[in-house]
Amino acid sequence: MTGHDQHPHQTVAPQAGHEQQFCPACGSPVARVVKRRKVLGAFVPAWGPGPCRNRDCPEYVAPDPS
């Protein structure tokens, strides 16, 4: 196991200066998350919509209990 395996690959992004994202299935607002991708040997941020927290949505994802 390397040091890179110990860090989460997805975190909640700060809201300041970023457009609001919406769930494609139900239209509810969702948090922006930053994932990382490798480009030329370096990890760069890739911003995108987070999971939907609307319980009535077919794409609902329960919050992590930790």
N, C-alpha and C positions, 0 to 999 in steps of 0.2 A: 504494500500500500504506500503510495506516494503522498506528499503533502497536498497535491492537487485534488485527491480523492476525498479529502476531509472537508472541503468547502462546498456549500450548496451552489448549484448552477443556476438558481433562480432566486431573486430577492425582490421585495416590493420596492418600487422606485419612488423617489420624492415627487410630489405632485407639482411643485412650483416650476413654471416654465414649460410644462408639457400639456399637450391637448388631452382632453378627456376621452377615454376609450369606452366603447359600448359592446355588450354581448351581441354577437351576430344572430343568435336564436331568439332572444326575447327583448333586446334593446335596452336592458338595464345597464346603468353605468358600472364599469369594472375598474379595478386598480390597474395601473401600468406596472409592468414588471420588466426587469432587465435580465436578459439571458446573455450568455457569452458564446462567441463562436471564434474559431481559430482562423486567422488570416496571416499567411506568411510567417508562421511560427509564433505569432502573438495573439493573445485573446483580446477581442474588441467587444464592446457592449452592443447588444441588439435589443432595442426597445419593442415592446408589444403588449397586447392586452393580457390581463391576468384572468384567472378563473372566475366564472360567474358564481355569485353568492345568493342569487334569487332562488329560493326553494321551489318555486313553481316552474322554473326553467328546465327544459329537457337536458341542458348541458351543465346543470348545477354540480358544483364540486364542494363537498363539505370542507370546512376549515381544518387544518392540521391540528390535532389535539395537543401538540407539544408547545 
